[in-house]
Amino acid sequence: MNVELADEHVALTNLNRQLAQQLRPGDTRIELLTSVLRGGSRARVRIYNASGNLVSPPSSERYYSGEFTWDLGIAIDKLRAACYREGAGTWFSATITVTEQGTTNAEYNYDNEPEWDTPIDPAAYVEDQEFFPRDLSAQPQWLRQRLAEGQARIDASGNKRRRR
């Protein structure tokens, strides 16, 4: 196993451990849905249980909200950093699922624009690009557009930050 994959494995294992700690008797799985940039994030933790007070469309499965802790946020950031590949960047959003048996599934979104609850300042994409650079060939069209919008905002504010 190469160093990058080993780092990713350690980071994912740590995140899974934190998620699994929230499971209680009767829970079938815990699911973390997150969108992350250096300048902002969104996360939801859902714990599936037949007696949950919320319903997940379209499956109609019942769940309740799990706890999003500071340590969980740090673990997400570490996983995202561990998934970075030079020139290719890292993921923008992810769904991590841990079952009651301890099975883990991780789905990473490297190419599609992440979902946000409220609009995010496009300058956040510029900051993210500085920390996790992507070659132009690895930038989807929507990302190029957000980077241009973000750089225009930065330039208009008089900030000297420049897009890579």
N, C-alpha and C positions, 0 to 999 in steps of 0.2 A: 504494500500500500504506500503510495507516495505521500509526502508531507502534507500537501494541500488536502488530500482526501482524509488523512488522519486527523488534521485539525477540524475539518468539517464533521467527522464522525464524533469527535470529543464534544464539540459544540452542540450537535444535535442530541447526543446522549444526555448532556446537562439540561438542555431545554426539556427533553422528554421526562426526565426525572422530576423536574419542577411541576410539569403538567400532571403527571401521574399521582403526585402527592395530593392533588385535589379530589381524586376519585374516592367515592364512598360506596358502601354496600348498596347494590341496586343500580349503580351507574354502569352504563355499557361502554361509554367512551367519552373522551374529552377532545374538543376540537378548538384549535387556535387559528383564527383568521386574521392575518395582519398585512398591512401595507406600510412600508417603511422607506423614508428618505433621511438623509442627514438632518434635514430641516423640519421634519415632521413625521408623525406616525399615527396609525389607527390600528386598534386591535380589539378583537372580540374573543371571549373565551366562553364556549358553550359546553355544558356537561349534559350528556344525553341520559335520560332516566324516564321510565314510563310515567312517573308521577311529577314530572317537570311542569312548571307553570307557564311555559312558553311553547309555541308550536313552530317548527321549522318547515317553511314551504320549500319545495312542493311535496316533500315526503310525508308531511304531517307528523313527524316524529316529535316527541315532547322533550324539552330540555330546560335547564335553568342556567343562569349566568354564573360563570366561574369568576374567580378573583384574578385581577390583573395586578401583579405586584411589581415593585421596583426591580427585584431580582429577575423576574420574568422578562421585563423590558431589556435589562442588560444581557440576558441570555439570547434574546432575539437579535440584538445588535451584534453579539459575538458570532452567532451563526451566520448572519448576513456577511460579516467580514470574512469569515472562514470560507464562504462560498465564492468569494471574489476570485476571478481568473483574469490575469493580465490581458488587457485589450478587449476582453469579452464582458467585463463588468460583473455585476452581481444581481440578484433578484430584487424585484420591486415589491412583490407580495408573495405570500406563502400561506398554505393551509397545512397545519401539522396536526395529525390525529394520533392519539394513543388510546388503545382499547383496554378494557379491564384485564385482559390477559397479558398486557404489556407489549403487544404488537404496535409498531409505529409505521405511519405512512407520512411522507413529506412530499408535497407538491409545490414546486417553485415556479413563479412567473417571472421570466427574464425579459419577455418581449412585449407584453401588453401593458397599456397604461393602467396603473393601479386605481382602485376605487377609493374615494375619500368621502367622509361624511359631510365635510364642508370644503369649499374650494381651497386649494393649497397654492401658495405663492410660487410662481414658476421659478423664482430665484432659488428655491430649495433644490430644484433639479440641477442647477449650476453648481451649488455646493456639493451635492451628491456626486456629480461628475468629477469634482476635484478630488474627492476621497476615493472613489471607485471608478477611475477613468475607463471609458469604452472607446475603442477605435471608431472612427466614423462609419466603417463598414458594419459595426455591431450595434449601431444606433437605429432603432426603428424610426420611421418618419414622424410619428407623434412625439418621440423624444427629441428629435432635432428641433421640432417646432417649439416645445416647452423650453429647451435650452436657449433658443433665439429669443423667446419672450422673456425669459429670466434674465438673460444678459442685457436686454434692452432696459429692463427695470433697474438693474444694477447700474448701468451707464447713466440712466436718467437721475439716479440718486447721487451721482458723483463718486460712488465707490469705485475703487481701482481693480476690483476682482475681475479676472478674465477667464473665460471659458477655455478649456483645453481642447 
